[in-house]
Amino acid sequence: DAQRQGTKDAARLAGLHVLRLLNEPTAAALAYGLDSGQEGVIAVYDLGGGTFDISILRLSRGVFEVLATGGDSALGGDDFDHLLADYIREQAGISDRSAARVQREMLDAAIDAKIAL
C-alpha cells in the first residue's frame, strides 16, 4: 500500500534500514504487553482518526505472534463516532436530531464511550 511504501521510503532517506512495519494496534500491544506477563489470544483495535484497525495476537511467555491484522479506511474515527452518537440518541429516545446542542452532547457521549472501550 502507498502509505507503507511512503514510510519505508522516508526511513531510507533518513538513513534507516526498515526491517518491518507494524500497524498501530500491533505496536500498541507490543508496548503494553512487554511487562504485562499476560498470555493468551488478544484483539487490539484502533478506532483512529478515520480508520479502524485490528490485530489478533497470541501472547505466550513474552513472545508475541501476530495471527492476523486488518483494517477499514472507511470506518473508524469520525464515521464511528457519528454512528455511535446516532445509536445513543435512538436508544435514549431523543427524536430532535436537528438541535446542535443535542448533536454535540450525543457526539461527546459517543467519544467518551469509545475511549472507555
C-alpha positions in Angstrom: 0.0 0.0 0.0 1.2 3.5 -0.8 1.3 4.7 2.8 3.5 1.9 3.9 5.8 2.3 1.0 6.0 6.1 1.7 7.0 5.3 5.3 9.8 2.9 4.0 11.0 5.5 1.5 11.1 8.2 4.2 13.1 5.9 6.5 15.5 5.1 3.7 16.1 8.8 3.0 16.8 9.2 6.7 19.4 6.5 6.5 17.4 3.9 8.3 17.0 0.2 7.2 13.4 -0.8 7.7 13.1 -4.5 8.7 9.3 -4.5 9.3 6.4 -2.0 9.7 3.8 -2.6 12.4 0.3 -1.3 12.3 -0.9 0.7 15.3 -2.7 -2.0 17.2 0.2 -4.4 16.9 2.7 -1.7 18.1 0.4 -0.8 21.0 0.1 -4.4 22.0 3.9 -4.8 22.0 4.3 -1.7 24.1 1.6 -2.7 26.5 2.5 -6.4 26.7 6.2 -6.2 27.3 5.7 -6.0 31.0 2.3 -7.5 31.5 3.1 -11.2 31.6 -0.3 -11.8 30.0 -0.8 -15.0 28.0 -3.5 -16.0 25.5 -5.0 -14.6 22.3 -6.0 -11.0 22.4 -7.6 -8.5 20.0 -6.2 -5.0 19.9 -8.0 -2.4 17.9 -7.6 1.3 17.0 -10.6 3.5 16.1 -8.3 6.2 14.9 -8.9 9.5 13.1 -10.6 7.9 10.2 -9.7 4.2 10.1 -10.5 1.0 12.1 -7.5 -1.3 12.5 -7.3 -4.5 14.4 -4.6 -7.1 15.2 -5.2 -10.5 16.7 -2.1 -11.6 18.7 -1.1 -14.7 20.6 1.0 -13.9 23.7 3.0 -16.7 25.3 5.9 -16.4 27.7 6.8 -12.9 26.5 6.6 -13.8 22.8 4.1 -12.1 20.5 2.8 -13.9 17.5 0.7 -11.8 15.1 -2.1 -14.1 13.9 -4.0 -11.5 11.8 -4.3 -7.9 11.0 -6.9 -5.9 9.2 -8.4 -2.6 8.8 -11.0 -0.4 7.0 -10.1 3.1 5.9 -13.8 4.0 5.7 -14.7 3.1 9.3 -13.2 4.5 12.4 -12.8 8.0 13.9 -15.5 10.4 12.8 -17.6 7.8 10.9 -17.7 5.6 14.0 -18.3 8.5 16.4 -21.3 9.7 14.4 -22.8 6.2 14.0 -22.4 5.6 17.8 -23.9 9.1 18.5 -27.0 8.2 16.4 -27.3 4.9 18.2 -27.1 6.5 21.6 -29.7 9.1 20.6 -32.1 6.4 19.3 -31.6 4.3 22.5 -32.3 7.4 24.6 -35.5 8.1 22.7 -34.3 11.6 21.6 -36.0 12.4 18.3 -34.8 16.0 17.8 -31.7 15.4 15.7 -31.5 19.0 14.4 -30.6 20.7 17.7 -26.9 21.5 17.7 -26.7 21.1 21.5 -28.2 17.6 21.3 -25.9 16.6 18.5 -22.9 17.8 20.4 -23.9 16.0 23.6 -24.5 12.8 21.7 -21.2 13.1 19.9 -19.4 13.7 23.2 -21.1 10.7 24.8 -20.1 8.6 21.8 -16.5 9.7 22.0 -16.4 9.0 25.8 -17.9 5.5 25.3 -15.3 4.8 22.5 -12.5 5.9 24.7 -13.8 3.8 27.6 -13.7 0.7 25.4 
